[in-house]
Amino acid sequence: MNAWLLLGGAIALEIAATSLLKASDGFGKPLYGAASILLYSICFWLLAFAFTRIPIGVAYAIWSGIGIAAIALIGYLAFRQPLSLTQIGFIALILVGAVGLNLTTPPSSDQRVGTGSAPE
């Protein structure tokens, strides 16, 4: 399977898991907490396979950058947490850094095309 799709799945699951973790209210709502743990587990499984074909620095920067931006937006919209223009600006800088890292990272021998046991 395409490593970028695996990374996208890991990002989506991490965002959902983090949102559920917040909704669990410190595990006071155990179903939300358990769902969060399950989604984090699947997220890291997908991320591990993405690392076999995408340089770790690039994959992690994209994973964390998109995750930060999405969770900040979800925090603002769903949990009524404040989000200032300054914070938005700094989140944008994180995303620019992740994109820049991806654009300037040459393919390396660590990108093992056609090897590994990623889900097909």
Phi, psi and omega in degrees: 000150180299128182298328180291327175292320177298318178296317177299319177296319178298319179296312181299317180292324178295319178296315179296317181296318179294320177297318178293325178297318176296316181294338181290347177055056179068035183066018173290338174246090190300329180296317177296319179296316179295318178297322178298314179298317179299313181294321176299320180298313179294321179303310182291329176297313178295319180298320179299319178290323177298324179297340180287342184233347178243134179307138187302320180296319179291310182299315182291322178297317179293315180301310183286322180297311179293321178299315179299312181298314182293318181292323176298318179293317178296319177302319179291311186283315187266328186247007176056038177272144182293149177213106184274165176298324178297316178297318177300318178299317179290325174297320177299321178296322177299315180295319177298319178297318179295316178295316179299319178298318179295316183290335185254004179267115178287154174302141181238171178292345179285345177275092186274087180292128176081007177240178182086179183235044178297148180303137180263000000 
